[in-house]
């Protein structure tokens, strides 16, 4: 398998794992509530994503860099929305 084919598999995996956070962002922003959302889990996940992003830069992997950049932005939205709307019913 070529490096290009391996990177395509990485991009497909990255797309699915990154898109997984979109419904949570939409739900919190539409309903204006973060009831049931664990802010601690998302902060821990964000730290991990930051390390994965750095790793992607170090190994020069576009799929790792892209996935974790987008995931990190989505995580920040979830954390910020959850903090803003955490007390809403």
C-alpha angles and dihedrals in degrees: 000000000000125000088248092056091048090051090051090055088050091050092050091049090046092052093054097044092045095047089052090079096052096082091055092050091049094046094051094045095047099042094037090221134102096194109156095013114128106221090188091058092050092048091051090046090050091053090050091049090052090055091047089051091052090047090052090052092049094051092037094235113159092196094054092043095047096044094049096043091054093040090050091053091049090048090052090051090051092048094047094044091046092051093047095045101030095112098044119109 
